[in-house]
Amino acid sequence: MTTVASVAKLGFAYPATPVLHDVDMTVHAGHIHALIGLNGAGKTTLMRAVLGMLTPDTGTATLFGQPAATAPALVWKRVGYLLGTESTYGELTGRENIYAAARLHGLDRHAARQATEAAITEFGIEAEAGKRAARLSMGNRQRVALAAAFAHRPDLLVLDEPTIALDPLAVVALRRSLRDATHRGAAILVSSHHLDEVARLADDITVIHRGRITATLDPGGTDLEKQFFDLVYAAELEDAP
Ligand SMILES: Nc1ncnc2c1ncn2[C@@H]1O[C@H](COP(=O)(O)OP(=O)(O)OP(=O)(O)O)[C@@H](O)[C@H]1O
């Protein structure tokens, strides 16, 4: 298995708020790696660490074999991500958002135009693509942001709760896009609260609780929800005074 992104012994605290403790995680090429945990467990923070957006206090984060915090442009061209809900420029149309993302990831004008139209079709946003992002519904803005993350066909996608505002049709389309991406060898790190979706899609599952990795679960295992809550309960008992 080829490692695309990894963190080792990673620790991180916001001022006065310790968040991540001794985290080890590896994301492999061709795999969908789901990160699950309760609200505030540290999923987004860990994804930001994977993307080199914050400097770990201890340990390391590595992207394509290079330290994430100092990775060169060549590495970033291979990465697409969606973090948080405000991932579009409101003044730009959907199409312009996707084109800008493709250009920023190194595609020339011609390739970026082609990639933009292909992503618009892939995410079914033909009717929305000409409108300013600020005027789109939350779900359609999210579809534009997803199209922008996928357009340059990255080798690593980091997606923080990508289905949060999507309707069931869009969820099905995203599922197909995720699978297509892994079939061409991309690695995907995705956080989700939808355990049934995770069980259906993920190749690897990491559970994070209060900033610690408590387990890796088998997606083929029975009743992911029960496994998850048993783990959380056990971790709570361990932490209890
Ligand atoms: N910018 C920040 N400054 C200070 N503390 C922060 C900041 N961002 C997050 N935190 C804290 O870090 C902890 C982990 O937050 P994080 O957003 O990583 O959790 P999460 O697992 O993604 O949660 P959710 O499922 O609710 O999105 C929380 O206690 C949160 O309050």
The ligand as an SDF file (V2000), in Angstrom:
LIG
                    3D

 31 33  0  0  0  0  0  0  0  0999 V2000
   -9.5790   28.1740   16.1950 N   0  0  0  0  0  0  0  0  0  0  0  0
   -9.7560   27.5700   17.3590 C   0  0  0  0  0  0  0  0  0  0  0  0
   -9.3480   28.1450   18.5220 N   0  0  0  0  0  0  0  0  0  0  0  0
   -9.4980   27.5150   19.7040 C   0  0  0  0  0  0  0  0  0  0  0  0
  -10.0550   26.2970   19.8570 N   0  0  0  0  0  0  0  0  0  0  0  0
  -10.4870   25.6840   18.7550 C   0  0  0  0  0  0  0  0  0  0  0  0
  -10.3660   26.2740   17.4430 C   0  0  0  0  0  0  0  0  0  0  0  0
  -10.8800   25.4070   16.5300 N   0  0  0  0  0  0  0  0  0  0  0  0
  -11.3050   24.3400   17.2300 C   0  0  0  0  0  0  0  0  0  0  0  0
  -11.0650   24.4960   18.5520 N   0  0  0  0  0  0  0  0  0  0  0  0
  -11.3620   23.5100   19.6070 C   0  0  0  0  0  0  0  0  0  0  0  0
  -10.6970   22.2990   19.2730 O   0  0  0  0  0  0  0  0  0  0  0  0
  -11.5070   21.1830   19.6460 C   0  0  0  0  0  0  0  0  0  0  0  0
  -11.6650   20.2630   18.4430 C   0  0  0  0  0  0  0  0  0  0  0  0
  -12.4140   20.9580   17.4260 O   0  0  0  0  0  0  0  0  0  0  0  0
  -12.6050   20.3550   15.9850 P   0  0  0  0  0  0  0  0  0  0  0  0
  -13.2970   21.3970   15.1840 O   0  0  0  0  0  0  0  0  0  0  0  0
  -11.3200   19.8250   15.5010 O   0  0  0  0  0  0  0  0  0  0  0  0
  -13.5930   19.1390   16.2950 O   0  0  0  0  0  0  0  0  0  0  0  0
  -14.4640   18.2460   15.3070 P   0  0  0  0  0  0  0  0  0  0  0  0
  -14.2520   16.8280   15.7010 O   0  0  0  0  0  0  0  0  0  0  0  0
  -14.1840   18.6150   13.9060 O   0  0  0  0  0  0  0  0  0  0  0  0
  -15.9370   18.6850   15.7030 O   0  0  0  0  0  0  0  0  0  0  0  0
  -17.3100   18.7610   14.8580 P   0  0  0  0  0  0  0  0  0  0  0  0
  -17.7690   17.3580   14.6420 O   0  0  0  0  0  0  0  0  0  0  0  0
  -18.2020   19.4920   15.8040 O   0  0  0  0  0  0  0  0  0  0  0  0
  -17.0430   19.5340   13.6060 O   0  0  0  0  0  0  0  0  0  0  0  0
  -12.8130   21.7520   20.1830 C   0  0  0  0  0  0  0  0  0  0  0  0
  -12.7100   21.7730   21.6070 O   0  0  0  0  0  0  0  0  0  0  0  0
  -12.8340   23.1550   19.6500 C   0  0  0  0  0  0  0  0  0  0  0  0
  -13.5420   24.0090   20.5160 O   0  0  0  0  0  0  0  0  0  0  0  0
  1  2  1  0
  2  3  1  0
  2  7  2  0
  3  4  2  0
  4  5  1  0
  5  6  2  0
  6  7  1  0
  6 10  1  0
  7  8  1  0
  8  9  2  0
  9 10  1  0
 10 11  1  0
 11 12  1  0
 11 30  1  0
 12 13  1  0
 13 14  1  0
 13 28  1  0
 14 15  1  0
 15 16  1  0
 16 17  2  0
 16 18  1  0
 16 19  1  0
 19 20  1  0
 20 21  2  0
 20 22  1  0
 20 23  1  0
 23 24  1  0
 24 25  2  0
 24 26  1  0
 24 27  1  0
 28 29  1  0
 28 30  1  0
 30 31  1  0
M  END
$$$$
